[in-house]
């Protein structure tokens, strides 16, 4: 069976009778087995996937199948699926099984998506390389000695290596977009609140957003269309009506596009990524779009603001993991205090402990105003300036990452370098606006490069339509 790049291609084969959902599942199961060395999946559910596939085949024959019939997906290990293990790739949730299915996952199942397994990620989605996982790092298929990015690294590799058609991940500060760039696929983060977070394990609640990893913008649009919308289980989700994103992929003829001047002139930006980004911008000019450099004066404050706020929220959100009600419990605890201390010391990995401690520090009485309050004020400035630019321009275009995929072990030696890997992705997260990373060729070593596009809040239909055209243009130029 050949590799499929979109659900449209799959549905064409299903309609022609040249394949079936059951055959698709067997194909992906075989790929997962053959590529176990990439460590993308923590658990696979073959019998369930086969049963789901047979049920969808019957619905297709009866003409009652849902929008996602034929789409085989994997779930990042932070999404609740009733009766299935849910660990956030952490030791502290050993043995825990979800008691319910999250809203986004349920909506996928209702439209006949076939769930094949749960995927490796950085522990509690904290990391930029998938190396903080308790189960070891996922590996980039292009070069298994390199990282796939994080935190949704396993989800990205699964799509890159053809182990499933699409993956559902989460994006706090670039955790879908950065691995998509490293793996040469499409990573999409919608507007904050566009998709319900009910059933998503919390890292930083005012940043977390469910996102998608796909081989096409078309599939990203369809998945958003299915998952988005109001939800009585999530009081923070948007009540806005959900457009038919997958039917609105025809772009306007001309757009106003801005690119942040300092991003392309920034020290540490890989020269090949800079050249690929400039070439993409030149192609946009050639298509008749207005492309102009813009100034963003807060670029140096983006990463520190993001980490102060997210670690503070993590400190609060992760306080529930104490060994009392669920998950791992330290066997050598002698009283309640030692239970808390030993369970958390043994159950959390070094990076999660580092962020909890940093977050607790910035929330402490002596430093709350000096760090947390100031960071909230800077976040407001970043959001206001980003919104201002996105009122003047239809889109902002910038590299997704400053480098291509680095070698496993490299950033473990330099925590600051890992944090700075997010410098181009956290702006959209701080501002709460949608952003997408699309493939933009490869460097001289064959490592994928990503191009990132931001739009105004709740303008996903315009962003997806433009990204779809950009993807086609870049692919044609590369060919």
Secondary structure, 3 states (H helix, E strand, C coil): CCCCCCHHHHHHHHHHCCCCHHHHHHHHHHHHHHCHHHCCEEEECHHHHHHHHHHHHHHHHHCCCCCCCCCEEEEECCECCCCCECCCCCHHHCCCECCCCCHHHHHHHHCCCEEEEEECCCHHHCCCCCCCCCCCCCCCCCCCCECCCCCCHHHHHHHHCCCCCEEEEEECCCCCHHHHHHHCCEEEECCCCCECCCCECCCCCCCCEEEEEECCHHHHHHHHHHHECCCCCCCCCCCCCCCCHHHCCCCCCCCEEEEEHHHHCCCCCCHHHHHHHHHHHHHHHHCCCEEEEECCCCHHHHHHHHHHHHHHHHHHHHHHCCCCCCCCCCCCCCCHHHHHHHHHHHHCCHHHHHHHHHHHHHHCCCCHHHHHHHHHHHHHHHHHHHHHHHHHCCEEEEECCCCCCCECCCHHHCHHHHHHCCCCCHHHHHHCCCEEEEEEEECCCCCEEEEEEECCCCCHHHHHHHHHHHHHHHHHHHC
